[in-house]
Amino acid sequence: MPTKKEIAIKYLDYLEKGDIEQIINLFNDQGIVDSPIYGIKKADAFYRELSSDTTNSELHLKGIFEETNSNKLALYFHYKWTLKNRQKVAFDVVDIIEFDASNMISKLKIIYDTVKSRGLVRELE
């Protein structure tokens, strides 16, 4: 079974590549994402919506923080996001990932300042 850290690194790789199916496969069947812009959604619905709004993603990992004897891990990274209308926004993100007993992702909470990105995503609607 892959470690939580290995799964987190795969997650970032798949996110940057836009490989939605591989991302969804990291989640358990009840897996959810809590996003400041998209709200709380099932993982497959969230990543399909994100993918449809995205032209390109560039990620730069700044750190991985793991609690001892915990099912949680935090990823800290810089995200350069190009939306489908070619608008670009960049920001630092913290993703807090909660794992189940099989090291599948059960919840992913995304934390970042949405001041610039919120308006740009609204323009896509």
N, C-alpha and C positions, 0 to 999 in steps of 0.2 A: 504494500500500500504506500503510495507516495506521501511524503510529509506535507504538512500544511504549507511550509515555505515553498516547496517544489510546486505545489498547486497554485500558490499565489503568483509565482514567477510565470507559470504557464498562462495564468489568467491575463497578466499584463501583455504577454507576447500575443495571445489570441486577440486581445482588445486592440492592440496596435495594428494587427493585420486585418481586423474586421472579420475574423473567423467566428461568426455568431454561433454556428452549430457546435463548435468545440467549446466555446464559452458556456453554452447552455448545458453541455455534458458534464461540466464541473459542478453543477448544482444538483441537489436531490430533487425529487418530484414536487416537493412543496416549497422549493427555493424561491425567495423573494428578494427584490432590490428596493431599497428606500433611497430615492433620489430627490434632491432639493428642487429640481425642475419637473421631472416626470411623475413624482409622487411614489407611492408604494404600489408595486406591480409584481406579478409573477415574473420570474427571471426571463422566460422565453418572450413574453410580451414586451418587457422593458428593452431587451437587447435588439429585438426586431424593430421597435420604434426608433431606438438610438441609431441603428444601422440605416434606416430609411432617411434619417435627418443628417447623416454624415457622409462627407466625401473622403475625408482623410483624418487619421489620428496619428500623432507622434507623441510618444511617452518617454520620459526620462525618470528612471527610478532614483529616488533620493534616500530611501531607507525602508527597511522592513522591521517592524516591532512586534515581538511575540511575547505574550504573557506566559510565565511558567505555570504549568499545570492548568492550562486554560484551553478552551476551544476557540479562542479568538486570536486574530492576527491583524495588524494594521499595515497597510501599504501607504507610503508617502511618495508621491510622484508629481512631476510637472506634465501637464496635458496641453498639447497644441491641437486644437479641434478645428477642422475645416468643415463647415456646414454645407448642405447640398446647394445652397445659393451662393457658394464660394466665400461667404463671410468667414473670417477667422477670429478665434478668441483663444487666449492662453491663460492658464491658471494653475495653481498648486492644488492638489487633491489629497485627501486622506480617505481611503476605503477601509472600513472596518469589516472584516470578514469573520463570520461565525460558521464553524464547521460542525457536522454531526459526528457520530461515533465512527463512521466509515470514511472520515475526511472528505465528505462531499460538502459543498457550500450550502448552508441552509438559509443564511441571510447575508446580504452585502449592503452596508450603509455607506453612502457616498456623502462626503462633507467637502464643500468648497464655497467660495464667495461667488454668488450667481449674478452680481450686479450687471456685468456686461453680457454674459451668456443668456440670461433669461429673456431679455428683449430681442436678441437675435433669434432665439428659438421661436418666440411668438410670431416673428415675421414669416416663419415657414408655414404657419397655419393658413 
